[in-house]
């Protein structure tokens, strides 16, 4: 993990929009526009509406016009299927975020992709993601809850599938982090506070995995807990880069490298083969390693490492907005001067 710079101001998220004077004689404008521009609730509602509208249009084109059937069931997923599915979902998120960025007069990267040390954070996230899933898988193997069956790929297919799945899971990281911890997380921070938003979105992240085949209650809880760990990285770094890298590497290591199930999904073309053994609550069963109770202490250790490395070295870019919305804080002198000018 990289060290926070000494100047916390360089890591602060994009400043709040300049205050918009509210016309007391125009109650309709007051309903939609607050002191910081469009109200957070309406911004999130508009984002969700655009996501659903774009998803409906894309689904109509893909399934009704092109007759492409989405991946279903427990059959192994091919990289191409993953490219199509995640690529289209990422397109939806980018369109929705871009529209809200235009409405709020901000750059597209303002919702999690700004700040310094972006490459370093992304690559450190990759390293930590692979280390974390390796620690989990090897713990299951050492305790007899997972049995390796040997190497499944040899020669050129090793490189081919490694690159294909690497790109596919990069799309997964970008899509899921941007969807649930991009515009919506930053807008929740402005409306109700960072950690209230993180709790809501992490619960949604866990619940969203319930549609996956073979998912278990522990797997759903673990997915929500992973969401909170990713939110913790945003709290300390002010950006999504570490979370995107960690998310992509975790899924790549789980699905391709070790060949385990990933929330019930099995990858077509994985380096090693294995199967769970023993009680499902410990092995994860069809869910995969993240459905094991061993996931919980691992995530606690990751959170502790974040606090030791980032938390003790500088102030969070969201300091003062943890459990309080941004509008409830007294503005800094610089903000007052900016508004007055």
ZADO-1210 file (C-alpha; in nm, 4 decimals, padded with zeros to 6 digits):
<atoms>
<atom x="00.0000" y="00.0000" z="00.0000" code="UNK" pos="1"/>
<atom x="00.1255" y="00.3492" z="-00.0747" code="UNK" pos="2"/>
<atom x="00.1725" y="00.6254" z="00.1756" code="UNK" pos="3"/>
<atom x="-00.0606" y="00.9217" z="00.1834" code="UNK" pos="4"/>
<atom x="00.1117" y="01.2460" z="00.0881" code="UNK" pos="5"/>
<atom x="00.1911" y="01.4924" z="00.3613" code="UNK" pos="6"/>
<atom x="-00.0447" y="01.7530" z="00.2186" code="UNK" pos="7"/>
<atom x="-00.3992" y="01.6199" z="00.2760" code="UNK" pos="8"/>
<atom x="-00.5489" y="01.8932" z="00.0600" code="UNK" pos="9"/>
<atom x="-00.3994" y="01.7301" z="-00.2504" code="UNK" pos="10"/>
<atom x="-00.6072" y="01.4217" z="-00.1809" code="UNK" pos="11"/>
<atom x="-00.9368" y="01.5878" z="-00.1148" code="UNK" pos="12"/>
<atom x="-01.2161" y="01.4932" z="-00.3546" code="UNK" pos="13"/>
<atom x="-01.3421" y="01.7517" z="-00.5972" code="UNK" pos="14"/>
<atom x="-01.4702" y="02.0529" z="-00.4042" code="UNK" pos="15"/>
<atom x="-01.8411" y="02.0975" z="-00.3641" code="UNK" pos="16"/>
<atom x="-02.0039" y="02.3107" z="-00.6301" code="UNK" pos="17"/>
<atom x="-02.0244" y="02.6807" z="-00.5561" code="UNK" pos="18"/>
<atom x="-02.3339" y="02.7574" z="-00.3545" code="UNK" pos="19"/>
<atom x="-02.6425" y="02.8272" z="-00.5617" code="UNK" pos="20"/>
<atom x="-02.8655" y="03.1000" z="-00.4155" code="UNK" pos="21"/>
<atom x="-03.2135" y="02.9703" z="-00.3448" code="UNK" pos="22"/>
<atom x="-03.5036" y="03.1827" z="-00.4595" code="UNK" pos="23"/>
<atom x="-03.7660" y="03.1719" z="-00.1804" code="UNK" pos="24"/>
<atom x="-04.0307" y="03.2728" z="-00.4347" code="UNK" pos="25"/>
<atom x="-03.9585" y="02.9684" z="-00.6504" code="UNK" pos="26"/>
<atom x="-04.0480" y="02.6604" z="-00.4391" code="UNK" pos="27"/>
<atom x="-04.0142" y="02.4234" z="-00.7375" code="UNK" pos="28"/>
<atom x="-03.6497" y="02.5212" z="-00.7773" code="UNK" pos="29"/>
<atom x="-03.5979" y="02.4807" z="-00.4012" code="UNK" pos="30"/>
<atom x="-03.7252" y="02.1208" z="-00.4212" code="UNK" pos="31"/>
<atom x="-03.4630" y="02.0225" z="-00.6779" code="UNK" pos="32"/>
<atom x="-03.1751" y="02.2631" z="-00.6113" code="UNK" pos="33"/>
<atom x="-02.9969" y="02.3085" z="-00.2788" code="UNK" pos="34"/>
<atom x="-02.7033" y="02.5174" z="-00.1630" code="UNK" pos="35"/>
<atom x="-02.4617" y="02.2750" z="-00.3356" code="UNK" pos="36"/>
<atom x="-02.6515" y="02.2381" z="-00.6619" code="UNK" pos="37"/>
<atom x="-02.8857" y="01.9485" z="-00.7451" code="UNK" pos="38"/>
<atom x="-02.9976" y="01.7779" z="-00.4255" code="UNK" pos="39"/>
<atom x="-02.8311" y="01.4455" z="-00.3481" code="UNK" pos="40"/>
<atom x="-03.1546" y="01.2457" z="-00.3438" code="UNK" pos="41"/>
<atom x="-03.2595" y="01.3683" z="-00.6870" code="UNK" pos="42"/>
<atom x="-02.9088" y="01.3067" z="-00.8214" code="UNK" pos="43"/>
<atom x="-02.9160" y="00.9436" z="-00.7080" code="UNK" pos="44"/>
<atom x="-03.2707" y="00.8977" z="-00.8397" code="UNK" pos="45"/>
<atom x="-03.1672" y="01.0379" z="-01.1783" code="UNK" pos="46"/>
<atom x="-02.8602" y="00.8128" z="-01.1854" code="UNK" pos="47"/>
<atom x="-03.0728" y="00.5036" z="-01.1161" code="UNK" pos="48"/>
<atom x="-03.3283" y="00.6067" z="-01.3788" code="UNK" pos="49"/>
<atom x="-03.0592" y="00.6515" z="-01.6442" code="UNK" pos="50"/>
<atom x="-02.9005" y="00.3156" z="-01.5523" code="UNK" pos="51"/>
<atom x="-03.2322" y="00.1313" z="-01.5890" code="UNK" pos="52"/>
<atom x="-03.3189" y="00.3116" z="-01.9137" code="UNK" pos="53"/>
<atom x="-02.9797" y="00.2370" z="-02.0699" code="UNK" pos="54"/>
<atom x="-02.9839" y="-00.1232" z="-01.9473" code="UNK" pos="55"/>
<atom x="-03.3292" y="-00.1771" z="-02.0976" code="UNK" pos="56"/>
<atom x="-03.2228" y="-00.0350" z="-02.4342" code="UNK" pos="57"/>
<atom x="-02.9033" y="-00.2408" z="-02.4445" code="UNK" pos="58"/>
<atom x="-03.0852" y="-00.5582" z="-02.3417" code="UNK" pos="59"/>
<atom x="-03.3405" y="-00.5010" z="-02.6178" code="UNK" pos="60"/>
<atom x="-03.0649" y="-00.4631" z="-02.8779" code="UNK" pos="61"/>
<atom x="-02.8604" y="-00.7593" z="-02.7535" code="UNK" pos="62"/>
<atom x="-03.1345" y="-01.0133" z="-02.6875" code="UNK" pos="63"/>
<atom x="-03.4189" y="-00.9128" z="-02.9226" code="UNK" pos="64"/>
<atom x="-03.2269" y="-00.7811" z="-03.2227" code="UNK" pos="65"/>
<atom x="-02.8938" y="-00.9653" z="-03.2066" code="UNK" pos="66"/>
<atom x="-03.0359" y="-01.2744" z="-03.0334" code="UNK" pos="67"/>
<atom x="-02.7391" y="-01.3061" z="-02.7969" code="UNK" pos="68"/>
<atom x="-02.8412" y="-01.5190" z="-02.4979" code="UNK" pos="69"/>
<atom x="-02.6827" y="-01.4066" z="-02.1669" code="UNK" pos="70"/>
<atom x="-02.4851" y="-01.6558" z="-01.9604" code="UNK" pos="71"/>
<atom x="-02.7020" y="-01.8488" z="-01.7177" code="UNK" pos="72"/>
<atom x="-02.6734" y="-02.1427" z="-01.4805" code="UNK" pos="73"/>
<atom x="-02.3668" y="-02.3230" z="-01.3487" code="UNK" pos="74"/>
<atom x="-02.1985" y="-02.3826" z="-01.6858" code="UNK" pos="75"/>
<atom x="-01.8399" y="-02.2485" z="-01.7059" code="UNK" pos="76"/>
<atom x="-01.8258" y="-01.8923" z="-01.8366" code="UNK" pos="77"/>
<atom x="-01.6006" y="-01.8099" z="-02.1297" code="UNK" pos="78"/>
<atom x="-01.3903" y="-01.4917" z="-02.1364" code="UNK" pos="79"/>
<atom x="-01.5868" y="-01.3697" z="-02.4409" code="UNK" pos="80"/>
<atom x="-01.9169" y="-01.3955" z="-02.2508" code="UNK" pos="81"/>
<atom x="-01.7576" y="-01.2028" z="-01.9709" code="UNK" pos="82"/>
<atom x="-01.6293" y="-00.9314" z="-02.2072" code="UNK" pos="83"/>
<atom x="-01.9738" y="-00.8784" z="-02.3535" code="UNK" pos="84"/>
<atom x="-02.1648" y="-00.8776" z="-02.0252" code="UNK" pos="85"/>
<atom x="-01.9261" y="-00.6641" z="-01.8215" code="UNK" pos="86"/>
<atom x="-01.8425" y="-00.4354" z="-02.1109" code="UNK" pos="87"/>
<atom x="-02.2084" y="-00.3491" z="-02.1682" code="UNK" pos="88"/>
<atom x="-02.2659" y="-00.2950" z="-01.7966" code="UNK" pos="89"/>
<atom x="-01.9629" y="-00.0671" z="-01.7768" code="UNK" pos="90"/>
<atom x="-02.0975" y="00.1285" z="-02.0757" code="UNK" pos="91"/>
<atom x="-02.4246" y="00.1814" z="-01.8872" code="UNK" pos="92"/>
<atom x="-02.2397" y="00.3094" z="-01.5793" code="UNK" pos="93"/>
<atom x="-02.0222" y="00.5451" z="-01.7844" code="UNK" pos="94"/>
<atom x="-02.3261" y="00.6900" z="-01.9635" code="UNK" pos="95"/>
<atom x="-02.5161" y="00.7445" z="-01.6372" code="UNK" pos="96"/>
<atom x="-02.2137" y="00.8967" z="-01.4622" code="UNK" pos="97"/>
<atom x="-02.1402" y="01.1168" z="-01.7638" code="UNK" pos="98"/>
<atom x="-02.4945" y="01.2540" z="-01.7706" code="UNK" pos="99"/>
<atom x="-02.4837" y="01.3371" z="-01.3991" code="UNK" pos="100"/>
<atom x="-02.1382" y="01.4911" z="-01.4424" code="UNK" pos="101"/>
<atom x="-02.2852" y="01.7234" z="-01.7071" code="UNK" pos="102"/>
<atom x="-02.5781" y="01.8096" z="-01.4814" code="UNK" pos="103"/>
<atom x="-02.3471" y="01.8875" z="-01.1889" code="UNK" pos="104"/>
<atom x="-02.0855" y="02.0544" z="-01.4124" code="UNK" pos="105"/>
<atom x="-01.8024" y="01.8260" z="-01.3052" code="UNK" pos="106"/>
<atom x="-01.5506" y="01.6159" z="-01.4985" code="UNK" pos="107"/>
<atom x="-01.6331" y="01.2483" z="-01.5446" code="UNK" pos="108"/>
<atom x="-01.3412" y="01.1401" z="-01.3244" code="UNK" pos="109"/>
<atom x="-01.4622" y="01.3513" z="-01.0309" code="UNK" pos="110"/>
<atom x="-01.6464" y="01.0542" z="-00.8808" code="UNK" pos="111"/>
<atom x="-01.3578" y="00.8388" z="-00.7688" code="UNK" pos="112"/>
<atom x="-01.0933" y="00.8518" z="-01.0394" code="UNK" pos="113"/>
<atom x="-00.9234" y="01.1792" z="-00.9534" code="UNK" pos="114"/>
<atom x="-00.6287" y="01.2467" z="-00.7239" code="UNK" pos="115"/>
<atom x="-00.2579" y="01.1714" z="-00.7227" code="UNK" pos="116"/>
<atom x="-00.0707" y="00.8380" z="-00.7269" code="UNK" pos="117"/>
<atom x="-00.3425" y="00.6706" z="-00.9344" code="UNK" pos="118"/>
<atom x="-00.1125" y="00.4156" z="-01.1001" code="UNK" pos="119"/>
<atom x="00.0607" y="00.3294" z="-00.7723" code="UNK" pos="120"/>
<atom x="-00.2700" y="00.2777" z="-00.5945" code="UNK" pos="121"/>
<atom x="-00.4084" y="00.0644" z="-00.8764" code="UNK" pos="122"/>
<atom x="-00.1037" y="-00.1643" z="-00.8876" code="UNK" pos="123"/>
<atom x="-00.0814" y="-00.1881" z="-00.5082" code="UNK" pos="124"/>
<atom x="-00.4490" y="-00.2890" z="-00.5138" code="UNK" pos="125"/>
<atom x="-00.3630" y="-00.5616" z="-00.7655" code="UNK" pos="126"/>
<atom x="-00.0894" y="-00.6934" z="-00.5368" code="UNK" pos="127"/>
<atom x="-00.3063" y="-00.6885" z="-00.2262" code="UNK" pos="128"/>
<atom x="-00.5996" y="-00.8494" z="-00.4044" code="UNK" pos="129"/>
<atom x="-00.3889" y="-01.1448" z="-00.5177" code="UNK" pos="130"/>
<atom x="-00.2213" y="-01.1759" z="-00.1773" code="UNK" pos="131"/>
<atom x="-00.5582" y="-01.1752" z="-00.0019" code="UNK" pos="132"/>
<atom x="-00.7217" y="-01.4441" z="-00.2178" code="UNK" pos="133"/>
<atom x="-00.4015" y="-01.6513" z="-00.2018" code="UNK" pos="134"/>
<atom x="-00.4042" y="-01.6348" z="00.1782" code="UNK" pos="135"/>
<atom x="-00.7687" y="-01.7454" z="00.1822" code="UNK" pos="136"/>
<atom x="-00.7256" y="-02.0333" z="-00.0660" code="UNK" pos="137"/>
<atom x="-00.4066" y="-02.1613" z="00.0983" code="UNK" pos="138"/>
<atom x="-00.5715" y="-02.1444" z="00.4418" code="UNK" pos="139"/>
<atom x="-00.8536" y="-02.3635" z="00.3117" code="UNK" pos="140"/>
<atom x="-00.5998" y="-02.6053" z="00.1622" code="UNK" pos="141"/>
<atom x="-00.3907" y="-02.6171" z="00.4814" code="UNK" pos="142"/>
<atom x="-00.6967" y="-02.6959" z="00.6948" code="UNK" pos="143"/>
<atom x="-00.8229" y="-02.9674" z="00.4616" code="UNK" pos="144"/>
<atom x="-01.1227" y="-02.7724" z="00.3329" code="UNK" pos="145"/>
<atom x="-00.9932" y="-02.7593" z="-00.0241" code="UNK" pos="146"/>
<atom x="-00.8133" y="-03.0177" z="-00.2375" code="UNK" pos="147"/>
<atom x="-00.6047" y="-02.9304" z="-00.5431" code="UNK" pos="148"/>
<atom x="-00.6383" y="-03.1660" z="-00.8381" code="UNK" pos="149"/>
<atom x="-00.3420" y="-03.0420" z="-01.0365" code="UNK" pos="150"/>
<atom x="-00.2627" y="-02.8046" z="-01.3222" code="UNK" pos="151"/>
<atom x="-00.5283" y="-02.7741" z="-01.5940" code="UNK" pos="152"/>
<atom x="-00.3516" y="-02.5588" z="-01.8540" code="UNK" pos="153"/>
<atom x="-00.0145" y="-02.6020" z="-02.0246" code="UNK" pos="154"/>
<atom x="00.1832" y="-02.4071" z="-02.2812" code="UNK" pos="155"/>
<atom x="00.0389" y="-02.1065" z="-02.4648" code="UNK" pos="156"/>
<atom x="-00.3179" y="-02.1390" z="-02.3195" code="UNK" pos="157"/>
<atom x="-00.1723" y="-02.0378" z="-01.9811" code="UNK" pos="158"/>
<atom x="-00.0798" y="-01.6943" z="-02.1180" code="UNK" pos="159"/>
<atom x="-00.3885" y="-01.6697" z="-02.3395" code="UNK" pos="160"/>
<atom x="-00.6420" y="-01.7300" z="-02.0626" code="UNK" pos="161"/>
<atom x="-00.4408" y="-01.5311" z="-01.8090" code="UNK" pos="162"/>
<atom x="-00.4602" y="-01.2203" z="-02.0280" code="UNK" pos="163"/>
<atom x="-00.8216" y="-01.2733" z="-02.1321" code="UNK" pos="164"/>
<atom x="-00.9438" y="-01.3241" z="-01.7773" code="UNK" pos="165"/>
<atom x="-00.7229" y="-01.0402" z="-01.6554" code="UNK" pos="166"/>
<atom x="-00.8897" y="-00.7973" z="-01.8962" code="UNK" pos="167"/>
<atom x="-01.2356" y="-00.9358" z="-01.8179" code="UNK" pos="168"/>
<atom x="-01.1922" y="-00.8957" z="-01.4413" code="UNK" pos="169"/>
<atom x="-01.0519" y="-00.5466" z="-01.4914" code="UNK" pos="170"/>
<atom x="-01.3875" y="-00.4667" z="-01.6534" code="UNK" pos="171"/>
<atom x="-01.5594" y="-00.6243" z="-01.3509" code="UNK" pos="172"/>
<atom x="-01.3600" y="-00.4074" z="-01.1112" code="UNK" pos="173"/>
<atom x="-01.4243" y="-00.0891" z="-01.3066" code="UNK" pos="174"/>
<atom x="-01.7944" y="-00.1661" z="-01.3538" code="UNK" pos="175"/>
<atom x="-01.8879" y="-00.2728" z="-01.0007" code="UNK" pos="176"/>
<atom x="-01.6742" y="-00.0134" z="-00.8226" code="UNK" pos="177"/>
<atom x="-01.8034" y="00.2670" z="-01.0464" code="UNK" pos="178"/>
<atom x="-02.1635" y="00.1508" z="-01.0092" code="UNK" pos="179"/>
<atom x="-02.1761" y="00.1236" z="-00.6301" code="UNK" pos="180"/>
<atom x="-01.8822" y="00.3265" z="-00.5061" code="UNK" pos="181"/>
<atom x="-01.8531" y="00.5936" z="-00.7726" code="UNK" pos="182"/>
<atom x="-02.1164" y="00.8618" z="-00.8302" code="UNK" pos="183"/>
<atom x="-02.3658" y="00.7156" z="-00.5824" code="UNK" pos="184"/>
<atom x="-02.1141" y="00.6876" z="-00.2962" code="UNK" pos="185"/>
<atom x="-01.9869" y="01.0410" z="-00.3487" code="UNK" pos="186"/>
<atom x="-02.3423" y="01.1745" z="-00.3689" code="UNK" pos="187"/>
<atom x="-02.4521" y="00.9845" z="-00.0576" code="UNK" pos="188"/>
<atom x="-02.1547" y="01.1451" z="00.1196" code="UNK" pos="189"/>
<atom x="-02.2889" y="01.4862" z="00.0262" code="UNK" pos="190"/>
<atom x="-02.6450" y="01.3950" z="00.1243" code="UNK" pos="191"/>
<atom x="-02.6261" y="01.1730" z="00.4352" code="UNK" pos="192"/>
<atom x="-02.2575" y="01.1171" z="00.5129" code="UNK" pos="193"/>
<atom x="-01.9867" y="00.8827" z="00.3850" code="UNK" pos="194"/>
<atom x="-02.0378" y="00.5844" z="00.6158" code="UNK" pos="195"/>
<atom x="-02.4188" y="00.5825" z="00.5955" code="UNK" pos="196"/>
<atom x="-02.3804" y="00.5654" z="00.2194" code="UNK" pos="197"/>
<atom x="-02.1126" y="00.2969" z="00.2496" code="UNK" pos="198"/>
<atom x="-02.3379" y="00.0801" z="00.4682" code="UNK" pos="199"/>
<atom x="-02.6332" y="00.1128" z="00.2311" code="UNK" pos="200"/>
<atom x="-02.4302" y="00.0406" z="-00.0811" code="UNK" pos="201"/>
<atom x="-02.2366" y="-00.2472" z="00.0771" code="UNK" pos="202"/>
<atom x="-02.5648" y="-00.4128" z="00.1750" code="UNK" pos="203"/>
<atom x="-02.6819" y="-00.3672" z="-00.1840" code="UNK" pos="204"/>
<atom x="-02.3518" y="-00.5131" z="-00.3080" code="UNK" pos="205"/>
<atom x="-02.4012" y="-00.8215" z="-00.0920" code="UNK" pos="206"/>
<atom x="-02.7674" y="-00.8595" z="-00.1861" code="UNK" pos="207"/>
<atom x="-02.6805" y="-00.8204" z="-00.5544" code="UNK" pos="208"/>
<atom x="-02.4791" y="-01.1434" z="-00.5343" code="UNK" pos="209"/>
<atom x="-02.7940" y="-01.3386" z="-00.4416" code="UNK" pos="210"/>
<atom x="-02.8701" y="-01.3809" z="-00.8130" code="UNK" pos="211"/>
<atom x="-02.5456" y="-01.5748" z="-00.8623" code="UNK" pos="212"/>
<atom x="-02.5844" y="-01.9539" z="-00.8880" code="UNK" pos="213"/>
<atom x="-02.4563" y="-02.1396" z="-00.5825" code="UNK" pos="214"/>
<atom x="-02.4383" y="-01.8306" z="-00.3591" code="UNK" pos="215"/>
<atom x="-02.4712" y="-01.8905" z="00.0174" code="UNK" pos="216"/>
<atom x="-02.5705" y="-01.6707" z="00.3150" code="UNK" pos="217"/>
<atom x="-02.2084" y="-01.6486" z="00.4266" code="UNK" pos="218"/>
<atom x="-02.1079" y="-01.5580" z="00.0728" code="UNK" pos="219"/>
<atom x="-02.3652" y="-01.2772" z="00.0670" code="UNK" pos="220"/>
<atom x="-02.2424" y="-01.1461" z="00.4028" code="UNK" pos="221"/>
<atom x="-01.8806" y="-01.1689" z="00.2862" code="UNK" pos="222"/>
<atom x="-01.9622" y="-00.9772" z="-00.0332" code="UNK" pos="223"/>
<atom x="-02.1141" y="-00.6964" z="00.1736" code="UNK" pos="224"/>
<atom x="-01.8107" y="-00.6991" z="00.4056" code="UNK" pos="225"/>
<atom x="-01.5763" y="-00.6811" z="00.1054" code="UNK" pos="226"/>
<atom x="-01.7763" y="-00.3782" z="-00.0088" code="UNK" pos="227"/>
<atom x="-01.7055" y="-00.2087" z="00.3236" code="UNK" pos="228"/>
<atom x="-01.3331" y="-00.2849" z="00.2896" code="UNK" pos="229"/>
<atom x="-01.3357" y="-00.1218" z="-00.0546" code="UNK" pos="230"/>
<atom x="-01.5190" y="00.1781" z="00.0953" code="UNK" pos="231"/>
<atom x="-01.2490" y="00.1970" z="00.3628" code="UNK" pos="232"/>
<atom x="-00.9867" y="00.2285" z="00.0896" code="UNK" pos="233"/>
<atom x="-01.1864" y="00.5176" z="-00.0606" code="UNK" pos="234"/>
<atom x="-01.2100" y="00.6803" z="00.2820" code="UNK" pos="235"/>
<atom x="-00.8299" y="00.6771" z="00.3168" code="UNK" pos="236"/>
<atom x="-00.7226" y="00.7453" z="-00.0442" code="UNK" pos="237"/>
<atom x="-01.0095" y="00.9524" z="-00.1824" code="UNK" pos="238"/>
<atom x="-01.0307" y="00.7428" z="-00.4992" code="UNK" pos="239"/>
<atom x="-01.1435" y="00.4083" z="-00.6424" code="UNK" pos="240"/>
<atom x="-00.8092" y="00.3041" z="-00.7900" code="UNK" pos="241"/>
<atom x="-00.6985" y="00.0742" z="-00.5075" code="UNK" pos="242"/>
<atom x="-01.0448" y="-00.0848" z="-00.4875" code="UNK" pos="243"/>
<atom x="-01.0566" y="-00.1467" z="-00.8638" code="UNK" pos="244"/>
<atom x="-00.7152" y="-00.3154" z="-00.8587" code="UNK" pos="245"/>
<atom x="-00.7910" y="-00.5246" z="-00.5513" code="UNK" pos="246"/>
<atom x="-01.1320" y="-00.6293" z="-00.6847" code="UNK" pos="247"/>
<atom x="-00.9907" y="-00.7339" z="-01.0229" code="UNK" pos="248"/>
<atom x="-00.6952" y="-00.9263" z="-00.8776" code="UNK" pos="249"/>
<atom x="-00.9108" y="-01.1038" z="-00.6183" code="UNK" pos="250"/>
<atom x="-01.1501" y="-01.2301" z="-00.8862" code="UNK" pos="251"/>
<atom x="-00.8667" y="-01.3178" z="-01.1268" code="UNK" pos="252"/>
<atom x="-00.6802" y="-01.5167" z="-00.8629" code="UNK" pos="253"/>
<atom x="-00.9947" y="-01.6918" z="-00.7456" code="UNK" pos="254"/>
<atom x="-01.1367" y="-01.7791" z="-01.0871" code="UNK" pos="255"/>
<atom x="-00.8399" y="-01.8175" z="-01.3213" code="UNK" pos="256"/>
<atom x="-00.5280" y="-01.8828" z="-01.1141" code="UNK" pos="257"/>
<atom x="-00.6659" y="-02.1149" z="-00.8460" code="UNK" pos="258"/>
<atom x="-00.9670" y="-02.2332" z="-01.0467" code="UNK" pos="259"/>
<atom x="-01.2177" y="-02.2069" z="-00.7628" code="UNK" pos="260"/>
<atom x="-01.5782" y="-02.0926" z="-00.7885" code="UNK" pos="261"/>
<atom x="-01.6317" y="-01.7185" z="-00.7688" code="UNK" pos="262"/>
<atom x="-01.9721" y="-01.6554" z="-00.6088" code="UNK" pos="263"/>
<atom x="-02.0870" y="-01.9723" z="-00.7847" code="UNK" pos="264"/>
<atom x="-01.9330" y="-01.8817" z="-01.1231" code="UNK" pos="265"/>
<atom x="-01.6721" y="-02.1180" z="-01.2726" code="UNK" pos="266"/>
<atom x="-01.4288" y="-01.9861" z="-01.5335" code="UNK" pos="267"/>
<atom x="-01.3661" y="-02.1695" z="-01.8580" code="UNK" pos="268"/>
<atom x="-00.9899" y="-02.2051" z="-01.8838" code="UNK" pos="269"/>
<atom x="-00.8259" y="-02.1896" z="-01.5387" code="UNK" pos="270"/>
<atom x="-00.4689" y="-02.2672" z="-01.4394" code="UNK" pos="271"/>
<atom x="-00.5339" y="-02.5077" z="-01.1499" code="UNK" pos="272"/>
<atom x="-00.8259" y="-02.7318" z="-01.0617" code="UNK" pos="273"/>
<atom x="-00.9614" y="-02.7991" z="-00.7124" code="UNK" pos="274"/>
<atom x="-01.2721" y="-02.8999" z="-00.5221" code="UNK" pos="275"/>
<atom x="-01.4051" y="-02.8082" z="-00.1777" code="UNK" pos="276"/>
<atom x="-01.4078" y="-03.0687" z="00.0991" code="UNK" pos="277"/>
<atom x="-01.5856" y="-03.0902" z="00.4316" code="UNK" pos="278"/>
<atom x="-01.8499" y="-02.8657" z="00.5819" code="UNK" pos="279"/>
<atom x="-01.9808" y="-02.6006" z="00.3454" code="UNK" pos="280"/>
<atom x="-01.9655" y="-02.3342" z="00.6157" code="UNK" pos="281"/>
<atom x="-01.5868" y="-02.3803" z="00.6295" code="UNK" pos="282"/>
<atom x="-01.5017" y="-02.4755" z="00.2684" code="UNK" pos="283"/>
<atom x="-01.7411" y="-02.2358" z="00.0958" code="UNK" pos="284"/>
<atom x="-01.8937" y="-02.5162" z="-00.1116" code="UNK" pos="285"/>
<atom x="-02.0270" y="-02.4147" z="-00.4516" code="UNK" pos="286"/>
<atom x="-01.9946" y="-02.0463" z="-00.3601" code="UNK" pos="287"/>
<atom x="-01.6169" y="-02.0674" z="-00.3574" code="UNK" pos="288"/>
<atom x="-01.3604" y="-01.9553" z="-00.0981" code="UNK" pos="289"/>
<atom x="-01.5453" y="-01.6314" z="-00.0211" code="UNK" pos="290"/>
<atom x="-01.8347" y="-01.8426" z="00.1086" code="UNK" pos="291"/>
<atom x="-01.6131" y="-01.9717" z="00.3901" code="UNK" pos="292"/>
<atom x="-01.6030" y="-01.8356" z="00.7443" code="UNK" pos="293"/>
<atom x="-01.2290" y="-01.7882" z="00.6930" code="UNK" pos="294"/>
<atom x="-01.3172" y="-01.4837" z="00.4815" code="UNK" pos="295"/>
<atom x="-01.4296" y="-01.2814" z="00.7846" code="UNK" pos="296"/>
<atom x="-01.0969" y="-01.2747" z="00.9773" code="UNK" pos="297"/>
<atom x="-00.9138" y="-01.2141" z="00.6481" code="UNK" pos="298"/>
<atom x="-01.1199" y="-00.8995" z="00.5809" code="UNK" pos="299"/>
<atom x="-01.0653" y="-00.7797" z="00.9381" code="UNK" pos="300"/>
<atom x="-00.6905" y="-00.8200" z="00.8903" code="UNK" pos="301"/>
<atom x="-00.7084" y="-00.6239" z="00.5643" code="UNK" pos="302"/>
<atom x="-00.8987" y="-00.3426" z="00.7370" code="UNK" pos="303"/>
<atom x="-00.6432" y="-00.3379" z="01.0186" code="UNK" pos="304"/>
<atom x="-00.3572" y="-00.3161" z="00.7681" code="UNK" pos="305"/>
<atom x="-00.5302" y="-00.0225" z="00.5970" code="UNK" pos="306"/>
<atom x="-00.5607" y="00.1595" z="00.9273" code="UNK" pos="307"/>
<atom x="-00.1980" y="00.0901" z="01.0200" code="UNK" pos="308"/>
<atom x="-00.0659" y="00.2007" z="00.6803" code="UNK" pos="309"/>
<atom x="-00.3034" y="00.4777" z="00.5740" code="UNK" pos="310"/>
<atom x="-00.5055" y="00.5744" z="00.8794" code="UNK" pos="311"/>
<atom x="-00.2074" y="00.6653" z="01.0964" code="UNK" pos="312"/>
<atom x="-00.0286" y="00.8617" z="00.8251" code="UNK" pos="313"/>
<atom x="-00.2721" y="01.1339" z="00.7319" code="UNK" pos="314"/>
<atom x="-00.6238" y="01.2683" z="00.7470" code="UNK" pos="315"/>
<atom x="-00.8999" y="01.1186" z="00.5364" code="UNK" pos="316"/>
<atom x="-01.0037" y="01.3283" z="00.2346" code="UNK" pos="317"/>
<atom x="-01.3582" y="01.2881" z="00.3696" code="UNK" pos="318"/>
<atom x="-01.2758" y="01.4039" z="00.7233" code="UNK" pos="319"/>
<atom x="-01.5814" y="01.5668" z="00.8786" code="UNK" pos="320"/>
<atom x="-01.8174" y="01.3865" z="00.6421" code="UNK" pos="321"/>
<atom x="-01.8067" y="01.0402" z="00.7996" code="UNK" pos="322"/>
<atom x="-02.1458" y="01.0271" z="00.9691" code="UNK" pos="323"/>
<atom x="-02.2562" y="01.3806" z="00.8817" code="UNK" pos="324"/>
<atom x="-02.3641" y="01.5092" z="00.5400" code="UNK" pos="325"/>
<atom x="-02.1496" y="01.7737" z="00.3781" code="UNK" pos="326"/>
<atom x="-02.4259" y="02.0363" z="00.3908" code="UNK" pos="327"/>
<atom x="-02.4430" y="02.0176" z="00.7728" code="UNK" pos="328"/>
<atom x="-02.0827" y="02.1266" z="00.8163" code="UNK" pos="329"/>
<atom x="-01.9806" y="02.4851" z="00.8645" code="UNK" pos="330"/>
<atom x="-01.7916" y="02.5954" z="00.5513" code="UNK" pos="331"/>
<atom x="-01.4199" y="02.6606" z="00.5725" code="UNK" pos="332"/>
<atom x="-01.2994" y="03.0163" z="00.5311" code="UNK" pos="333"/>
<atom x="-01.1677" y="02.9380" z="00.1817" code="UNK" pos="334"/>
<atom x="-01.5067" y="02.8008" z="00.0793" code="UNK" pos="335"/>
<atom x="-01.6845" y="03.1089" z="00.2126" code="UNK" pos="336"/>
<atom x="-01.4497" y="03.3357" z="00.0216" code="UNK" pos="337"/>
<atom x="-01.5005" y="03.1330" z="-00.2969" code="UNK" pos="338"/>
<atom x="-01.8768" y="03.1528" z="-00.2613" code="UNK" pos="339"/>
<atom x="-01.8662" y="03.5254" z="-00.1877" code="UNK" pos="340"/>
<atom x="-01.6544" y="03.5967" z="-00.4904" code="UNK" pos="341"/>
</atoms>
